[in-house]
Amino acid sequence: MMKKQTAGRDNLGKLAPKFAELNDDVLFGQVWSREKQLSARERSLITCASLMTQGAFPQLKAHLKVAQNNGVTKEEMVEIITHLAFYCGWPKAWSTFDLVKEVYGE
């Protein structure tokens, strides 16, 4: 079971309280918690792949940390990036590898 997500409220609670509520309570509270359908580890793999293909690098860095905590290894992440480079672009792969080095280390 994932710990209670508070990033939305912590970062956007005053500016966008409804968005923060949806982030913390619906996305992370209801969707991510559906571990009978997909494990947190599987959701991390999917989310990191999606964020990489979008080039959403600030969010990707945060989700790489979540993926690491959910048991995704550096070697698995490297393989995913290598695979996706051919589908979403070489520059996005390079940028993602930089984030992997920051999160997982060399």
Order of alpha helices (4+ residues) and beta strands (2+ residues): alpha-alpha-alpha-alpha-alpha-alpha
